[in-house]
């Protein structure tokens, strides 16, 4: 909590502000929560909203995260780049495409999570290479306690990185 609100609510509010410049029929937005189970299926099943109202509904429908959930950050970024790459190929003359990752932690996968999730230094190197090869900008924002966020990994798996604990700063970012 900072400013009296849970980080999740602050992140939802910041995402809604992101929609201020959204142009119906031109822009498309997919909002995907991820943990460490059903990661690939959840991301591949995402739908792109093409109206501001639809995008806002996606943001507001995000489930509140459990207090302690493992996070398959590396796999989520990897699969999201696959989905975005396919979406760009589907729409000739696609406008600017970007992957925005907002996280309050680190890549944290354990026994019992989805099999085959990227982890450790090898997983980090795999997704780092994929980000470089994809040609899609990846903007990562670490939001929350700086001691709980793997800044080094986020810098390596993004083309632009920011970190903040302040909900107002998150809106600006």
TAUR-V847766 format. One record per residue. N is the residue number from 1. RES is the residue in one letter. SS is DSSP state (@ for helix, = for strand, . for the rest). OMEGA is omega as a letter, one per 40 degrees, with the letter a starting at -180 (* if undefined). NEAR is the number of other C-alpha atoms within 12 Angstrom. Layout:
BEGIN
N_RES_SS_OMEGA_NEAR + N_RES_SS_OMEGA_NEAR
END
This chain:
BEGIN
1_X_._i_17 + 2_X_=_a_20 + 3_X_._i_14 + 4_X_._a_11 + 5_X_=_i_16 + 6_X_._i_21 + 7_X_@_a_29 + 8_X_@_i_30 + 9_X_@_i_26 + 10_X_@_i_30 + 11_X_@_i_38 + 12_X_@_i_30 + 13_X_@_i_25 + 14_X_@_i_27 + 15_X_@_i_35 + 16_X_@_i_28 + 17_X_@_i_23 + 18_X_@_a_22 + 19_X_@_a_28 + 20_X_@_a_18 + 21_X_@_a_15 + 22_X_._i_22 + 23_X_._i_19 + 24_X_._i_18 + 25_X_._i_16 + 26_X_._a_19 + 27_X_._i_25 + 28_X_._a_33 + 29_X_=_i_36 + 30_X_._i_35 + 31_X_._a_34 + 32_X_._i_35 + 33_X_._i_38 + 34_X_._i_36 + 35_X_._i_37 + 36_X_._i_35 + 37_X_._a_27 + 38_X_._a_25 + 39_X_@_a_32 + 40_X_@_a_32 + 41_X_@_a_20 + 42_X_@_a_23 + 43_X_@_a_29 + 44_X_@_a_27 + 45_X_._a_17 + 46_X_._i_23 + 47_X_._i_20 + 48_X_._i_27 + 49_X_=_i_25 + 50_X_._i_22 + 51_X_._i_22 + 52_X_@_i_27 + 53_X_@_i_21 + 54_X_@_i_25 + 55_X_@_i_33 + 56_X_@_i_29 + 57_X_@_i_22 + 58_X_@_a_27 + 59_X_@_a_31 + 60_X_@_a_23 + 61_X_._i_17 + 62_X_._i_21 + 63_X_._i_16 + 64_X_._a_20 + 65_X_._i_21 + 66_X_._a_13 + 67_X_._i_13 + 68_X_._i_12 + 69_X_._i_23 + 70_X_._a_29 + 71_X_=_i_35 + 72_X_._a_38 + 73_X_@_a_43 + 74_X_@_i_46 + 75_X_@_i_43 + 76_X_@_i_44 + 77_X_@_a_49 + 78_X_@_a_38 + 79_X_@_i_33 + 80_X_@_i_40 + 81_X_@_i_36 + 82_X_@_a_25 + 83_X_@_i_30 + 84_X_@_i_37 + 85_X_@_i_26 + 86_X_@_i_18 + 87_X_@_i_26 + 88_X_@_i_22 + 89_X_@_a_14 + 90_X_@_a_12 + 91_X_._i_16 + 92_X_._a_10 + 93_X_._a_11 + 94_X_._i_17 + 95_X_._i_19 + 96_X_._a_20 + 97_X_._a_28 + 98_X_=_i_30 + 99_X_=_i_35 + 100_X_=_a_33 + 101_X_=_i_39 + 102_X_=_a_40 + 103_X_=_i_44 + 104_X_._a_37 + 105_X_._a_33 + 106_X_._i_38 + 107_X_._a_35 + 108_X_=_i_34 + 109_X_._a_28 + 110_X_._i_20 + 111_X_._a_13 + 112_X_._i_13 + 113_X_._i_22 + 114_X_._i_25 + 115_X_._i_17 + 116_X_._i_19 + 117_X_._i_34 + 118_X_._i_31 + 119_X_._i_30 + 120_X_@_a_20 + 121_X_@_i_15 + 122_X_@_i_15 + 123_X_@_i_27 + 124_X_@_i_32 + 125_X_@_i_21 + 126_X_@_a_24 + 127_X_@_i_36 + 128_X_@_i_29 + 129_X_@_a_21 + 130_X_@_i_28 + 131_X_@_a_36 + 132_X_@_a_20 + 133_X_@_a_19 + 134_X_@_a_28 + 135_X_._i_20 + 136_X_._i_30 + 137_X_=_i_26 + 138_X_=_i_34 + 139_X_=_i_26 + 140_X_=_i_37 + 141_X_=_i_40 + 142_X_=_a_38 + 143_X_=_i_39 + 144_X_._a_31 + 145_X_._a_20 + 146_X_@_i_20 + 147_X_@_a_16 + 148_X_@_a_19 + 149_X_._i_28 + 150_X_._a_30 + 151_X_@_a_28 + 152_X_@_a_23 + 153_X_@_a_32 + 154_X_@_i_36 + 155_X_@_a_25 + 156_X_@_a_27 + 157_X_._i_41 + 158_X_._i_38 + 159_X_._i_27 + 160_X_=_a_24 + 161_X_=_i_27 + 162_X_=_i_31 + 163_X_=_i_32 + 164_X_=_i_30 + 165_X_._a_31 + 166_X_._i_27 + 167_X_@_i_30 + 168_X_@_i_20 + 169_X_@_i_22 + 170_X_@_i_31 + 171_X_@_a_24 + 172_X_@_a_18 + 173_X_._*_26
END
